[in-house]
Amino acid sequence: MLDKETLVAWDKRYLWHPFTQMQDWLTEDVVIIERGEGCYLIDAVGNRYIDGTASMWTNVHGHNHPELNTALKAQLDKIAHTTLLGYSNVPAIRLAQKLVEITPAGLNKVFYSDNGSTAVEIALKMAYQYWQHKGEPQRKLFIHFDNAYHGDTIGAMSVGGIDSFHTTFDSLLFKGVRVSAPETYRSTCYTDTSDNNTAVKTRWLHAVEAALSENAGQVAGIILEPLIQGAGGMLVAPKGFLKELAVFAKRWETLLIVDEVMTGFGRTGKMWACEHENVTPDILCTAKGLAAGYLPLAATLTTDNLYNAFLGKYRDLKTFFHGHTFTGNPLACAVALENIAIFERENLLSELQPTIEHFRNRLQEFYRLPHVGDVRVCGLAAGVELMENPGSHTPYPFEEKVGIRVCKEALARGAMLRSLVNTIVLMPTLQITISALDTLLDIVYTSIETVTKK
């Protein structure tokens, strides 16, 4: 076993970490995770941390889960991987059937890939090619939103809306129609009332309708993260916004694509965020929680109508020419099947409701802190936005790294977090106990208080 000093040295010599300024990284201590137990992560020297972000929003039932481990080992004894290009495998077939069963009615076809970015990339390519097969090749535009994050591949970035992530690559991205985001706190007309929720929703819906009208007959689809935008700052949409978008999509005869990569698998309190507003999209993308945080796996689900447009004789070239080496990987699919089985055996969505209520109630206490500007909660996902002056909506300067400093303070106190600039993200595993959740929230509260007093 290598000692920590050697591991740190090798890390800094050989690894390039995602979304990380490596010049800073080279001067800092490195936490190296060695194992996990339930909602806890344990580093190479034995320190324990509550996993406050479910290991990038993926972990569902806790780390080192015995039943998930058993499912993985059982499949490994059979076969680790076999291609889905021209052949099939048992776990991929069984999981496809189960995904159709648990997603909104009408999503009857499953296309596998490896991660959220690829799930979205597939959705965009499917939608684009669909309209060509339908004799409307002019439909090339996608309506998307400010602050949206759909991944880091070229197509996914093209429908994103986070300038700090995407601007560098502008010349590589395809043209779309970007409209104002469905959120409230940062809106100029924000006030904390239900009437304002309606006003803000109306404002954003008008922006979407204007985009549809100005580009009539040219829109291939509308894509969004339903109910809550993740990497854009944990921004919660006004109630009813998704439902109205679905109405618009039908009225303007375009496709509705929901990116449930982060919101799926119970994160919002239902299996799928779109179920909160009884919406069945034309395409649904899922990843992250699909394999319970164990292995890379994603799926793009769509309707018979879209699928049937790709059927034809071989010479017609209607085939969807897209695939990945590890598409439908048997190990990942076997774990995903057990993940869903645990949801069903433990009646998890129902059992989760008291935890969600406790989470929401405890988070309201954060408003006592003078530099907490907003607390946004959707199910077991939340963002605590820190402000230099909440009264005037004055943010902390980017270069002060207040969010990063809060995360470092929390780490020293036993919780692993992630910040989105000045927004602290809270997204624990769904199976976290109330006691552990209280410990996590106490750590975050104290860490914010400590850093913002300095």
Rosetta blueprint (number, residue, H / E / L):
1 M L
2 L L
3 D L
4 K H
5 E H
6 T H
7 L H
8 V H
9 A H
10 W H
11 D H
12 K H
13 R H
14 Y H
15 L L
16 W L
17 H L
18 P L
19 F L
20 T L
21 Q L
22 M H
23 Q H
24 D H
25 W H
26 L L
27 T L
28 E L
29 D L
30 V L
31 V L
32 I L
33 I E
34 E E
35 R E
36 G E
37 E E
38 G E
39 C L
40 Y E
41 L E
42 I E
43 D E
44 A L
45 V L
46 G L
47 N L
48 R E
49 Y E
50 I E
51 D E
52 G L
53 T L
54 A H
55 S H
56 M H
57 W H
58 T L
59 N L
60 V L
61 H L
62 G L
63 H E
64 N L
65 H L
66 P H
67 E H
68 L H
69 N H
70 T H
71 A H
72 L H
73 K H
74 A H
75 Q H
76 L H
77 D L
78 K L
79 I L
80 A L
81 H L
82 T L
83 T L
84 L L
85 L L
86 G L
87 Y L
88 S L
89 N L
90 V H
91 P H
92 A H
93 I H
94 R H
95 L H
96 A H
97 Q H
98 K H
99 L H
100 V H
101 E H
102 I H
103 T L
104 P L
105 A L
106 G L
107 L E
108 N E
109 K E
110 V E
111 F E
112 Y E
113 S E
114 D L
115 N L
116 G H
117 S H
118 T H
119 A H
120 V H
121 E H
122 I H
123 A H
124 L H
125 K H
126 M H
127 A H
128 Y H
129 Q H
130 Y H
131 W H
132 Q H
133 H H
134 K L
135 G L
136 E L
137 P L
138 Q L
139 R L
140 K L
141 L E
142 F E
143 I E
144 H E
145 F E
146 D L
147 N L
148 A L
149 Y L
150 H L
151 G L
152 D L
153 T L
154 I H
155 G H
156 A H
157 M H
158 S H
159 V L
160 G L
161 G L
162 I L
163 D H
164 S H
165 F H
166 H H
167 T H
168 T H
169 F H
170 D H
171 S H
172 L H
173 L L
174 F L
175 K L
176 G L
177 V E
178 R E
179 V E
180 S L
181 A L
182 P L
183 E L
184 T L
185 Y L
186 R L
187 S L
188 T L
189 C L
190 Y L
191 T L
192 D L
193 T L
194 S H
195 D H
196 N H
197 N H
198 T H
199 A H
200 V H
201 K H
202 T H
203 R H
204 W H
205 L H
206 H H
207 A H
208 V H
209 E H
210 A H
211 A H
212 L H
213 S H
214 E H
215 N L
216 A L
217 G L
218 Q L
219 V E
220 A E
221 G E
222 I E
223 I E
224 L E
225 E L
226 P L
227 L L
228 I E
229 Q E
230 G L
231 A L
232 G L
233 G L
234 M L
235 L E
236 V E
237 A L
238 P L
239 K L
240 G L
241 F H
242 L H
243 K H
244 E H
245 L H
246 A H
247 V H
248 F H
249 A H
250 K H
251 R H
252 W L
253 E L
254 T L
255 L E
256 L E
257 I E
258 V E
259 D E
260 E L
261 V L
262 M L
263 T L
264 G L
265 F L
266 G L
267 R L
268 T L
269 G L
270 K L
271 M L
272 W L
273 A H
274 C H
275 E H
276 H H
277 E H
278 N L
279 V L
280 T L
281 P L
282 D L
283 I E
284 L E
285 C E
286 T E
287 A L
288 K H
289 G H
290 L H
291 A H
292 A L
293 G L
294 Y L
295 L L
296 P L
297 L L
298 A E
299 A E
300 T E
301 L E
302 T E
303 T E
304 D H
305 N H
306 L H
307 Y H
308 N H
309 A L
310 F L
311 L L
312 G L
313 K L
314 Y H
315 R H
316 D H
317 L L
318 K L
319 T L
320 F L
321 F L
322 H L
323 G L
324 H L
325 T L
326 F L
327 T L
328 G L
329 N L
330 P H
331 L H
332 A H
333 C H
334 A H
335 V H
336 A H
337 L H
338 E H
339 N H
340 I H
341 A H
342 I H
343 F H
344 E H
345 R H
346 E L
347 N L
348 L H
349 L H
350 S H
351 E H
352 L H
353 Q H
354 P H
355 T H
356 I H
357 E H
358 H H
359 F H
360 R H
361 N H
362 R H
363 L H
364 Q H
365 E H
366 F H
367 Y H
368 R H
369 L L
370 P L
371 H L
372 V E
373 G E
374 D E
375 V E
376 R E
377 V E
378 C E
379 G L
380 L L
381 A E
382 A E
383 G E
384 V E
385 E E
386 L E
387 M E
388 E E
389 N E
390 P H
391 G H
392 S H
393 H L
394 T E
395 P E
396 Y L
397 P L
398 F H
399 E H
400 E H
401 K L
402 V H
403 G H
404 I H
405 R H
406 V H
407 C H
408 K H
409 E H
410 A H
411 L H
412 A H
413 R H
414 G L
415 A E
416 M E
417 L L
418 R E
419 S E
420 L E
421 V L
422 N L
423 T E
424 I E
425 V E
426 L E
427 M L
428 P L
429 T L
430 L L
431 Q L
432 I L
433 T L
434 I H
435 S H
436 A H
437 L H
438 D H
439 T H
440 L H
441 L H
442 D H
443 I H
444 V H
445 Y H
446 T H
447 S H
448 I H
449 E H
450 T H
451 V H
452 T H
453 K H
454 K L
